[in-house]
Amino acid sequence: MSESDEEFNDESLWETELEIALLSNCDYGTIRNISKLRPLPDNLRNKVWKVCLNVEKDIETNQISKWKEIYDLPQQDKIREDCLKLAQKLYADDEEKQLIATSTAEAILTFFCISNDEFYEKDNGWIEILYPIMSLNLNKNEAFNFFTAIIRRYIPKDCVQNGSPYHLFRLLMLYHDPELCAFLDTKKISPDSYAHIWFRSLFAANSNLKVILNLWDMYFQLGDQFLIFFMSLILVFNLREEILNSTELEKTELAKMILNSPLSLNVDDLMDFNTLCQHFAAKTPQSFRKEYKRPLFEGIALEKKASKIYQALCLPVSADELIQANQLGSGVRYFLIDCRSAEKYNASHYAAAFHLDANLMLDNPNEFNQSVEGLLAAQKQAIDAGSLAGGQHLCFIGSGNDDEDRYVNMIVSNFLQRKINYVSLALGGYKELKNVVEDPEMIVGTEVNNNRQKFTEEWVKKINSAQASNSMFNKFSNVFKYKSFDFKDKIKDYMSLPKASSIQENSSNLVNSSKKLSMNLISNISNKLDYSNLFSYTNQNKSLEKHVSASDRIGKLYRNQGNLFALDDSNPDDSVAKNSDIEIVNLKEWLEKPDLLQKFKCFYRHRNKNEQLEWTPGYLLLTKTHLYGLTEFPNSKNKEYKVAVRHHLKSIIKIATKTQCPEILAFTYGEKKPLTKPSQEDASLGTSDTVSTADSKQDDTPEFDIKGKDWFYVPEYAGEAASAVKLQILAIVEIISHSNNLDN
């Protein structure tokens, strides 16, 4: 067999697999896994679309067959005229097929108007949508349900002149390319002047038939209702240079040039076209989807939401997304800028937010410009350092009160005029942000400190005064002993330093402080053992302590050890715990064990029979006393798994995550290696008051005898997995500590 034959067979193999899956009544997910967004074979297209559009039951119901076929709509003549043109386009040389196609198309459009209380009008995109559908040679019932599903699911509501979808499209363009958006605004070319028919027909009006069929193959497999927005963005961005250089073109000529841009697409371009769409979609805040999905595609509360779109100065972002983005450390990353007054900011603010006083813009423009330059420099340094508090996307936070935030809007406009990309505004301002923050330690300020001190004093009174000083309460009481610093003051110091080296050092300190703050977002419980060090910095030069690393032994010890949660940039190839015993178990039985607290899908790093390191899929399991790692047993038909990891929680001396991939967790196991013979009291687990500080001299003898290290890749909920293990370790420590107190 020749190489070309092999390539052909390999390429067509997925089509055979897809055909078999369709015969087995496969679901939408199976189709996506097999086709991988590739153009569909003509003989399978209608079957795939039927599944992707979810119209199987509607086709069985066959509503159109129950219609009495009375054609008496006020716009009936216009419908018939347009249907005849469609039929002639489909079958230019066959009059008999033209008559059948005209009758079918008219029946579909008429019944759709009657059953949905719609009014047919010129250029509403319906006849263009029918064109590719009827090219599939479907029966009338199938064609009607395909048409109805596309209109209902993928065509936004309010697609009229100056409609809300086009205002939202402009906000997305402003977010990604404010210069291009401003140019089109100057030319008075609104999105509806060129994108109206794109939105109403899903590009069917401006593309050739083969391209639109393959484009819809991809569109329906993706199932993203907002994909039309990003496809439209890419088409406009593709003409960016031509648009910006078209100063001599008239408004109508420029709008027409953009309108016809889909005609330049061919089938070979579609995969790259989709890749660009997905790239921009991933670089866009996701909360706008949740905010506008039901209004735009279901018509629910459309008028209320539309007014917000019209009034929006820039793309709004929900407080939930801001917090979640910094916690996960992936996707859209935000650089938060609190624009409230200095007094309100110092009283209470989100710890990872930088400050820019909105009042400075009018009161002291020079100082405002210096602060802006300082912020942008700090943002760059934070991004370069990989800080979770440093993102490319700027989000401005106001108070949440329209009267107080009038200056905030001026600041946003100022940044947009600077043609800075990725500018957004937090929905609900600081008021809403404060309400959604789950970790109370991320809200800092003088007002917060006073309230916490009062709360702590009242709490202490309720605790038994005879409770031992080394109890879990005292370990957690350090949560309230921290200092806050004002980002605004640090930015001023940064701007006023005379030497370049000093500026770089100060900027690095600012980034490190942000990085320390953001580490708490990944796991809000881990650093509570010594939270005061999280915000501490030295006096004169305000040089922050460096971030904890794999070798650091800074801060109060947990069971006489370093910080339980740390960053670890060592290579997972360096250390892998070995377990010679092989235990085969039934996964279902283990997942149903009564003492199982948490389970997480993961990949476990281990050595295969050839002593090569590899990742194997499995589960990370947490019980009340143990940590388990189960991996798939090769060639097992009964879902059998191998117990690759089994460790008592007391043996875990460190939990680390890699800075560049927080989904990778490393568990280090060991036991205390005493330098001298300990007393019975000192030997008790968790009862030592030994403290290791940054100033302490470190003995060359190791504190622990390291027994091994396991690496897990947890693609989802890695932070929750680490927190769950640490919380259970703390629970064990508390039980043992309480037991020792009773014995004493």
N, C-alpha and C positions, 0 to 999 in steps of 0.2 A: 504493500500500500504506500502511495506517495505521501510526502509531507503535506501537500495541499489537501489530499483526501482526509488525512488525520485531522487537520485543522477544521475542515468542513464538518466532520463528524462531531468533534468536540464542541463546535459552535452550535450545531443543531441539536445537541443532546438535551439542552435545557427546554427546547420546544417540545420534544417528546415527553419529557418529565412533566411539563406544564399540561400537556394534553391529557396525560394519564391522571393528573391531579384533578383536572376539571371533570373528568368522567367519574371521579370518586366524590364529587360534590365538595371540593375543598373550600376553605374559607379565604378571606381577604389576605390574611397574614401569610398563608402558604403561597399565594400568587406572588406577593411581593418578594418572598424569599427565593423563589425560583426565577422570576423574570428579572429581578434587580433593575427595574425601570427601563429595560431594553425595549425597543420598538417591537410590537406584537405581530405575529404572523396574521395575515388577513383572515385565515380560516378560524382563528381563535379569538379575534378581537371582540366580537359581540358577546361571547361567553364570558370573557374576562370583565368587560364593562358591566355586564349584568350583575356580577358578584361585587365589583368595586362600588357600583352605584346602589347596591342593595335593593334591587327592584324585583327579585324573584317572586316574592309574595304578591306584589302589586300586579305583576303580569298574570299570575294565577287568578287574581280577582277579576281582571279584565273589565274594568269599569266602562271603558269606551264602547264595549259591545252592548251595554245596556242603554246607551244614549239613543234617542229617537231620531237623531240626525236631522234636526231642524236648523236650517241655516238662515237665521233672521237677525243677526247682530247689526247694529247701526253701521259698523265698519266692515260689513261682509264683502262688499265690492272690492275694497282695498286688500282684504285678506286673499280673495280669489286671484286678484291681479298679481300679487307678490308670489303666490304659490305657483302660478303659471310660469313666471320668470325662473323660479327655482327648478321646476320640472324641465324647462328648456335647457337650463345649465347642466342638469344631470344627464339628460338624454337628448342631446342636440339633434340626432338623426333618427329618432324613433318616436313618431307621434303617438303611437299606441301607449308606449310606456310613459310618455308625457301626460296623457290623460289620466292614467292610473296614479302617477305621482302627484299630479295636481289635486286629485280627489282625496288622496291620503293626507297630504299636507294640510289641505283646507279643513279636513275633519279634525286633525290633531290640534290645530290652532284654535278652531272654533270651540271644540269641547274644552280645551284648556281655559279659554276665556270664561266660558259658562261655569265650569266647576270651581274656578278660583276667583270669580268675580273680578276679572282683569279686563283691561281695555287695550285692544290692539292699536298700535300707532307706528308711524313710519320711523325707521332707524332705532327700534327698540332691541334689535339684535336677535329676535326670535327666528326669523327666516334664515339668518346666517347660522344659527345653532342647528337648525333642522337639516341644513345642507350636508354636513358630514354624517349625521345620524342616518339619513335616508340613503346615503351612499353604501351603507352596510347591507342593503337588501333585507331589512327586517320587515316583519308584518306590522300592520297598523297598531296593534296592541303594544308590541315591544317598542316600536318607535315612539309612541305616545309616552310610555313610562320612562324611557331614556330621556326624552325631552323634559318631562316634568321634573325628574330627579336633578338634572343639571341646573335647571332654572332655580329650583328651590334651594339646592345645596350650595351652588357655587357662584350665583349671580347676586351681588350685594343689593340690599334694598336702597332706596333713595338715590339710584343712579340717574339723576336728572341734572339739568344745568345747575351748577354751583352746589351740587349735592354733597352730603357729608362724606361719602367714600373718597371723593376727590380732595376734600380738605385733609382727610387723614393721609392720603397719598402724598400730599404736599408736606405734611409734617415729617413723614418718613424720608422724603427727599432732603428736607432741611436738616434732618438729623445726620444723614450720611454725607451730604455735599451742600453745605450752606451757600457756597459761592455760586454753584449752578442754579440753585433755587432762587437766590437773590437776582440773578441775571434774568431768569424767566419772569420773575415778578416785575422787574423793571420794564420788560417788554410787554407786560400785561397779558402774558400767555398762561392762562389758568389750566390746570390738569384736565378739566373736562373738555377743553377745546381739542385735545388729541387723544385722551385716554377713554373717553366716553364709550366709543364703540368697542374698544378693547375689553372693557369691563362687562359690557352688555352681551358680548358674543364670545367671550373667552378666546379672543384673537381670531375667531373663525372668519371675520369680515375682512381681515387684512393679511391672510396667509393662504398659500395654495393648499389644495386638499390633502396631498400626501403629508405635508408638514403638520397640518392641524391634526390629522389622525394620529400621527406619532407623538405629537405634543400632548394630546389628550390621553394617550396611553400612559404617559408619564404622570400627567396631572391627576388622573383618577387613581393610579396606584399610590401616589403620595397622599392623596386625600386631604390636602391642606387647603382650607377655604381661603386663607390669606395669601396663597401663592400668586394670585393675580397681581397683588400689590408689588411683590418683589420681582416678578417677571417684567412688569411695567417699568420698575426702577432700572433694571438692567438694560432694557431697550433705550431708555433715555440716557443713561450713563454711557452707553456705547457710542452715543453721538455727542459726547461732552465737548470735545475739541471743536467739532463743526458748529455746535450751538454757540459756544463762547466766541468763536471767530466770525459769527454771522451778523456782525453789527450793521451790515448794509441791507440785510434781508428784511422784508416787510413782515409784520406780525403773522399774517395769513400764510405766507410762504414758509415761514419757520415752523408754524404749527402743522402744516401739511407734511413737511419733511419728517417731523417726529411721528406723525400719524402713520405714515407709510413704512416706518422702520421695520415692522414685522415681516414685510415682503422680502427682506434681505436674508431671512433665516432659511436654512436648508436642513434636511434631516441629519446630516453629519454634525451640525452645530448644536443639536439639542442636548446632548449629554453635557457639553461644556456650558451651555446656557443654564441648565439645571444646577450644575456645580456652583456657578456664580450666584444663582438665586439662593441656594442653601447657605453659601458663605455670608451673604448680606443678612439673611434671616437669622443666622447664628449671632451676628454682630448687632442685632436689634433687641432692645428690651422686649421681653415676652408679655409683660402685663397688659400691653395694649390689646393683645388678642383676647384675653379674659374680659377686659373692659368693654370691648366693642363687638365681640362675636355674636352674642344674642341680638343686640340691636340691629346689626348690619345684615345678619343672615336669617334671623327669625322675626325681625320687626318689633321685638319686645323693647319697650321704653325707648324707641328710636328717637322721638322728638327731644326727649330729655338729654340723651347722650349726644345727639347731633349738636345741640346748643353748646355743649362742652367742647366738642371738636372745633366748632367755629371760633370759640373764644380762646382756644389754646395758643399760647405764644410759641411753645415748642412741644416736643413729644413728652407726655406725662409718664411717670414711672411709679408704680405702687410701692408703698413702704415695705410690704412683704417681699417684693422682689429684691429691693435694695439689701435687706438683711440676709436673705437667702443667698444672694450672689456672693457676698463676702464670706458667708459661712462655708459654702461649697468650694470657693476658690477657683471656679471654672466658668466657662461661658462668658457672658457679659460681665466685666469687672468695673466697678464704679469707684471714682474718686469723689468723695462726698464733700460738699462745700456748704457749710451752715452760714446763711446770710442774715441771721437775726442780729440784733444789737449785741454789743460786747457784754452788756450787763446780763442779758438773758442767756447768752451763750455760756458765760462763766458760772451762772447759777445752775444750769442743767443743760447737758448736751450729750450727743452720741459720741462715745470715746474715739471712734475711728473717723470722725468728721473733722475736717479742717475749717477754720473760721475766716470769713471775709465780711467785714461789717458793711452792710448795704448803705448805711448813712454816710460812709466816707466818700461815696461817689459824688455827692453834692457838697458835703462839708469840707473835704480835703482831697481834691482830685489827684494831686501828686502822690499822696500817701496811698490812695486807692490803687493807682497804677503800679506803685512799688509792690503792694500786697498781691496784685494779680500776677506780676512777674514772678514773685516769690512762690506763689501757689503753683504756677505752671512748671517752675524749676523743681519744686518739691515733688510734683506729680511725676516728672520725668525720672528723677532719682528713685522714687518709690517703685516705678515700673521696672527700671533697670535692676533694682535689687530683688525683684520678685516678691515684694511685700503684698500681702493680701489686702492691705488698705490702699494700695496704689493700682488704679485702673485707668485705661485710656478714656473711659466714658465719664464725662462730668455730669454730676447730678446736683442741682442746687436745692437747698432746703430752706424754706421760709417758715413762718410761724404757724401757717394754716389759717390765718385770718386775712381776708382780702384787703382790709384797710391797712394792716401793718405791712403787708407784702408788696405794696406798690413799688417800693424801691428794689425789691428782689427782681421784679419783672424788668426793671431798667438794667440790672446787672446781667440778666439773661440776654437781653437785647444787645448789650455791649459785647458779650462774648460771641454772639452770632455775627455781629458786625465785623469782628476780628476774623471771621471765616474759620472758626474753630469747629471741628467735627464733633459729633457725639455729645451734644448738649441736651440735657433733659431737666425736668422739674419734678420734684417729689410730690406726689398726690397727697393732699392733706397736711403737708408740711411736717414740722417737728412734732406737732401734737399727735398726728397719726403714727409717725415713726416711733415715738416713745411708747405708744400703746401696743405695738406689735413686737417690740424687743423682748425676747424670752429671757435672756440673761440679764438680770438687774445690774450686774457689775459693768455692763457696757454703757450705762447711763451714769455720767459722772458730773461733778460740779459742786460748788459750795452749798447750794440748797440741798442737793442729794446727800452730801456728807453729813450735814446737820440732822437730816431726817433719819439717816441710817444710825448715827450715833445714839439718837434718842431711842430708836427701835431696839438697838442692841442692848442698851442699859435696861430697858424693860424686860427684854428676853432673859438677860443674865439673872435678874431677880427671881425668875421663875425656875431657874436651874438650882438643883440641890447644892447648897454652898459647900457641902462636904465632898462633892464630886472631885475625883482625882484631877490634878492639874494636867495630866497627860491624856485626858479623855478625848473622844472624838469631837466634843463641842469646842474645846480649845484649839483643836487642829483646824476646825472650820471658822473659828472666830477671826482668824487672820484675814478672812475675806473682807472685813470691814476696816482693816488697817492699811490703807493705801493712800498714796498722794496722787493728785491729778496735776497735769500741767496744761498750760494754755498754748494751743498750736499757734495762735496769732502772735504771741510774744516770741515764739521760736522763729517764726517767719521774719519778724522784724529784726531779730538778731542775725538771721541768715543774710538779710539784705544789707545789713550795716557792717558786716565783717570786711576788713580791708584786703586781706590776702586771698588769692585764689585757693590756696591749699586749705586755709581756714574755712572758706565757704564750702569747699567740697566736704571737709570733715563735719561741719555743722549740718549740711544737707544729709550726709550719711547718718548722722545721729537722729535726725528727724525721721528718716526712712526706717531706721531700726526701731524707733519707738512705735511707729505705725505698725511695723511687722509684729512687735510684741503684742500690741493691742489686738491685732487680727488673729494671732494664734489662739487667743481665748475664744474666738468665734468658732474655730474648728471643734474645740472640746471645752465647754464652759466649766467643767468640774475639775479638769486636770491640774490647773495651776492654783487652785484655791488653797492648796497646802502652804503656799507662800506667795499670796497674791500681792503683798505689799511691794515685793521686788519688781513686779510687772511695770509699775509706773515710776520707779525710783530713778534718779539721775544725780550725778555729783554736783557740787555747789557752783564753783566758779565758771567752768567752761561748759557746764550742762551736758557733759558727754555721757550718754547713756551707756549702761552695761551692754555688752554684746549679747546677741541672742544665744540661748542655750544650744549647745551642740552635743554631739555624741560623747565627747570627752569631758564636758563640764561637770563640776560637782559644786554647784552654786545654789544657795538657798537652803531652807530647812529640809531635812531629809525625811523621806517616807520610809519607815522601817530602816533608818540609818543608810539611806541610799539617795542618789540624785533625784531630780525632778522626775516623777513617774512618766510624764508625757514630754517628749523631746523631739527635736528635728534630728534626723539621722541621714546623712548624705553618703554613708558607706554603701558599697555595692552589694546587692543581694547575693552576688556570686561568692562573696567573701565568707559567709558563714551560713550554714544550714544545719539545723539540728538533725541528728541521725537517730533513727529508731529501728532497731533490727527486728523487733517483734511485729508480726503481721497478724492483724485481727480483722476478719471479714464480718461485716454486720449488714443488716437489712435497713436501708435508709428510712423507709416508712415507719418502722418500729422505733427507730431512734428519734425521729422528728415528733413522735407522739409520746415520748417519755414525760412523765408528770413533773420531773424536776428540771426540765428544759426551760430556760428563761428567754433566750434569744437565739435566732438562727439567721445567718447571713450567707448568701451565695458568694462564692469566692473562687480564686485560683491559688493553689498552694505551690510554693517553690520547693522542689526536691531534686534529688539525684536519681536518674534512671539506672537501669542495670548496666549501662555503659559508663556510669559515673559522670554523665553529662547533666547539667542543670536544666530543668524545664518546669513550666507552669502546668499544673493539672487542675481541671475544674473540680469543685467540691463544695463543702459547706464548713463554715466556721460556727461552732456551737458553744453556747455558754450555759452552764448549769450553776447551781448554787455554790458548788465547790470546785468545779473543774472547767478547763478550756479544752475543747476537742477540735481537731481538724479531720474531716472525713474527705477522702478523695475517691473519685470513680475507679472502680476495679476494672481493669482491662477485660474486654470481651464478656462482660457480665450481662446475662439476659434477664435477671431478676432484680435489677436495681441494687446490686450489692456494692457496698462501699468499703474501703479500707480505712481503718483508724490510723491516720498518719501522725496525728498529734494528740497527746493526752498528758496534760499537766495540771497539777493542783494550782489553784490561783495564788496560794501563798508562795509558790516558787517563782512567780513572775516578778522580776526586779526592775523591768523597764519596758515601756511601750513607746515605740518611736514611729515616726512617719517621715517619708522622704519629702523634702521641700518642693521638688519639681513634679512629684506625683503623690499627692496626699492620699490617694486611694490605696497605696502600699503601706501596710502596717507590719512592724517587726516586733516580735515578742522575745525578750531576752530572759532566760531562766538561770537561776543560781541560788546560792545559799550564803549566809553570812560567814565570812572567814575571819574570826576574831584574832586580834593581834596578841591579846592577853586573855587569860582565863576569866571569863565574865562571871559576874555574880548571878545568882538565880534570878534576881529582879531584873538585871540588865538583859538576861537571855530571853525574857518573855517577849513574845512577838508584839511589836508596836508600842512598847512601853518606854523605850529609851528617849531621853530628852536631848540626846546629842544633836548639835546643830553645826552644820558646815556652812561657812560664809565665804564670800569672795576674798576676804582678807586672811582666811585661815591658811596655815601652811599644810600642804598636802603631803602625806607620807607616801614614799615610793611603793610600799606594800599595798596591794589591792585590797579593797574592803570586802569584795565578793568573789566567790569561786564560781565563775561562769560555767554553766553546764551545757548551754546550747542556745540556739536562736532560730526562730521560725519566721518565714516571710509569707504574708498573705496579700493578694491583690483583691480588694473588695470594691468592685466597680460601682456599687450603690450603697450608700449609708455607711461609708468607712468611718466617718466621725462618730456616728451613733454606735458602731461596733466598739470603737476604742472607749467611748464614754461608758457603755454598758459594762465592759470588763472592769474598768477602773472603779465604778460605783460598787460592783459586787466585791472587789478587793477591799474597798473601804468598809463595806458592811461586815466582812469577815474580821477585819481589824477591830471594829467596834465591839463585836461580840466577844472576841478574845480579851480585849481590854476591859470590858465590863466584867467578864468572868474573873480576871485577875484582881480587880478591885474588890469583888465579893470575897475572894479568898483572903485578901489582906484585912 
